[in-house]
Amino acid sequence: MTNQILSKKDVKTLLHFKSDSSLYTPEQKDETFHLKIRIGLRLVGYRADEIYSWLESRKVGRREVA
């Protein structure tokens, strides 16, 4: 897999979050959610492979509960 960096906007779209604060909640409360990468003074990104693996782990967790 590539080391692609997703923008905050891309991650919010992928996770169906509407606001920045909704993205900060899993960062602070979920130990398995990967932290952002500082790209510039005001620019952050997220590693695509980490976001996709986090999403996949959430799907597996839902299947176990159901």
PLY file of the C-alpha trace (Angstrom):
ply
format ascii 1.0
element vertex 66
property float x
property float y
property float z
element edge 65
property int vertex1
property int vertex2
end_header
0.00 0.00 0.00
1.18 3.54 -0.63
1.97 6.12 2.00
-0.80 8.38 0.80
-1.75 11.26 3.10
-5.43 12.22 3.29
-6.47 15.76 4.11
-8.73 16.47 7.05
-11.53 17.22 4.57
-11.02 13.85 2.85
-11.11 11.98 6.17
-14.27 13.78 7.27
-15.93 12.86 3.97
-14.78 9.25 4.22
-16.05 8.92 7.80
-19.25 10.90 7.11
-18.37 13.55 9.69
-19.69 17.04 9.13
-17.57 19.11 11.51
-14.00 19.28 12.71
-15.12 18.64 16.29
-16.69 15.33 15.29
-13.28 14.27 13.96
-11.51 15.30 17.18
-13.73 13.05 19.33
-12.32 9.71 18.12
-8.81 11.19 18.20
-9.14 11.86 21.93
-11.42 9.03 23.09
-10.59 6.07 20.85
-7.15 4.55 21.42
-7.28 2.73 18.09
-7.88 5.89 16.04
-4.64 7.13 14.52
-3.45 10.61 15.22
-3.04 13.31 12.64
0.25 14.17 11.00
1.35 17.79 10.99
2.23 18.73 7.42
2.63 22.49 7.85
1.87 25.25 10.33
-1.89 24.98 9.80
-2.18 21.83 7.70
-2.71 18.30 9.02
-3.24 14.99 7.31
-3.87 11.35 8.09
-2.21 8.24 6.67
-4.71 6.57 4.35
-3.73 3.01 5.29
-4.26 3.76 9.00
-7.69 5.30 8.42
-8.80 2.37 6.25
-7.55 -0.19 8.79
-9.39 1.70 11.58
-12.59 1.58 9.52
-12.11 -2.14 8.90
-11.60 -2.81 12.62
-14.86 -0.98 13.37
-16.71 -3.23 10.90
-15.29 -6.36 12.52
-16.30 -5.09 15.96
-19.86 -4.49 14.78
-20.12 -8.01 13.37
-19.02 -9.53 16.68
-21.68 -7.65 18.64
-24.51 -8.46 16.24
0 1
1 2
2 3
3 4
4 5
5 6
6 7
7 8
8 9
9 10
10 11
11 12
12 13
13 14
14 15
15 16
16 17
17 18
18 19
19 20
20 21
21 22
22 23
23 24
24 25
25 26
26 27
27 28
28 29
29 30
30 31
31 32
32 33
33 34
34 35
35 36
36 37
37 38
38 39
39 40
40 41
41 42
42 43
43 44
44 45
45 46
46 47
47 48
48 49
49 50
50 51
51 52
52 53
53 54
54 55
55 56
56 57
57 58
58 59
59 60
60 61
61 62
62 63
63 64
64 65
